[in-house]
Amino acid sequence: MEIKTDDYAVTYDPETAIVVCKGSLLLSSAEEYAPILDLLTTAADEQSTKLTVDVKELEFLNSSGINTFTKFVVKVRKKQTLQLEAVGYGSIPWQVRLLKNLQRLLPTLALKLE
């Protein structure tokens, strides 16, 4: 499953249980982020044990995007059976802040900062 434009790509590989976000997510509203939230939710629904969300190649994420990831984590928290892992770069401050804030919402979120 993939959402791809000239500015960004969000791909989900069900075999590896990994969602990869690349590029610049600078959409203007929750409505524009809805397909991405749907992809993330579908990925979480299809995986019974573990799902990894990789944001290492994500260059920019605006507040609407942060809100989208927050909504996704809240949905995963309600599921309770899925182990969510988030992967980012420890040298990119906004990725560290985003992922640690998501971990506050979902204490079982496994962080992997490379």
C-alpha positions as CSV (number, residue, x, y, z in Angstrom):
1,M,0.0,0.0,0.0
2,E,1.5,3.4,-1.0
3,I,0.6,7.0,-1.1
4,K,3.1,8.9,-3.3
5,T,3.4,12.5,-4.6
6,D,6.2,14.6,-5.8
7,D,6.8,15.8,-2.2
8,Y,6.4,12.7,-0.1
9,A,5.7,9.0,0.0
10,V,4.2,6.8,2.7
11,T,4.5,3.1,2.1
12,Y,3.3,0.1,4.0
13,D,4.8,-3.4,3.4
14,P,2.5,-6.0,5.1
15,E,5.2,-8.7,4.8
16,T,7.8,-6.7,6.9
17,A,5.1,-4.8,8.9
18,I,6.9,-1.5,8.3
19,V,5.5,1.9,7.3
20,V,8.1,4.2,5.8
21,C,7.5,8.0,5.6
22,K,9.7,9.9,3.2
23,G,10.0,13.5,2.0
24,S,8.1,16.6,3.3
25,L,4.6,16.2,4.8
26,L,3.4,19.7,4.7
27,L,-0.3,19.2,4.0
28,S,-2.7,21.9,5.1
29,S,-5.5,20.1,7.0
30,A,-6.7,17.0,8.7
31,E,-8.7,16.2,5.6
32,E,-5.6,16.2,3.4
33,Y,-3.9,13.9,6.0
34,A,-6.9,11.5,6.1
35,P,-5.5,9.1,3.5
36,I,-2.2,8.8,5.5
37,L,-4.1,8.2,8.7
38,D,-6.2,5.6,6.9
39,L,-3.0,3.9,5.6
40,L,-1.5,3.9,9.2
41,T,-4.8,2.6,10.7
42,T,-5.0,-0.2,8.0
43,A,-1.4,-1.2,8.7
44,A,-2.2,-1.4,12.5
45,D,-5.4,-3.4,11.8
46,E,-3.6,-5.9,9.6
47,Q,-0.7,-6.6,12.0
48,S,-1.5,-8.6,15.1
49,T,1.8,-8.3,17.0
50,K,4.2,-5.6,15.8
51,L,4.2,-2.6,13.5
52,T,7.2,-0.3,12.8
53,V,6.8,3.3,11.6
54,D,10.0,4.6,10.1
55,V,10.3,8.4,9.9
56,K,14.1,8.6,9.3
57,E,13.7,9.8,5.7
58,L,10.9,12.3,6.7
59,E,12.4,15.8,6.2
60,F,9.6,17.9,7.4
61,L,6.3,17.4,9.3
62,N,3.9,20.3,10.1
63,S,1.4,20.5,13.0
64,S,-1.3,18.9,11.0
65,G,1.0,15.9,10.4
66,I,1.9,15.8,14.1
67,N,-1.8,15.7,14.9
68,T,-2.3,12.8,12.4
69,F,0.5,10.8,14.1
70,T,-1.1,11.6,17.5
71,K,-4.5,10.3,16.4
72,F,-2.9,7.2,15.0
73,V,-1.0,6.5,18.3
74,V,-4.3,7.0,20.3
75,K,-6.0,4.4,18.0
76,V,-3.1,1.9,18.6
77,R,-3.4,2.5,22.3
78,K,-7.0,1.4,22.2
79,K,-6.0,-1.8,20.4
80,Q,-3.7,-2.8,23.2
81,T,-2.4,-6.0,21.5
82,L,-0.1,-4.3,18.9
83,Q,3.5,-3.5,19.7
84,L,4.3,-0.2,17.9
85,E,7.9,0.7,17.2
86,A,9.0,4.1,15.9
87,V,12.3,4.6,14.1
88,G,14.0,8.0,13.7
89,Y,17.3,9.7,13.8
90,G,18.6,10.8,17.2
91,S,20.5,13.6,15.5
92,I,17.3,15.3,14.2
93,P,15.8,17.2,17.1
94,W,12.2,17.4,15.8
95,Q,12.1,13.6,15.2
96,V,13.3,13.0,18.7
97,R,10.7,15.4,20.2
98,L,7.9,13.9,18.0
99,L,8.7,10.3,18.9
100,K,9.2,11.0,22.6
101,N,5.9,12.9,22.7
102,L,4.2,9.9,21.0
103,Q,5.8,7.6,23.6
104,R,4.1,9.7,26.3
105,L,0.8,8.9,24.8
106,L,1.7,5.2,24.3
107,P,4.2,4.2,27.0
108,T,4.7,0.8,25.3
109,L,5.9,2.5,22.1
110,A,9.4,1.2,21.4
111,L,11.7,4.0,20.2
112,K,14.7,3.3,18.0
113,L,16.8,6.5,17.5
114,E,19.7,5.8,15.2
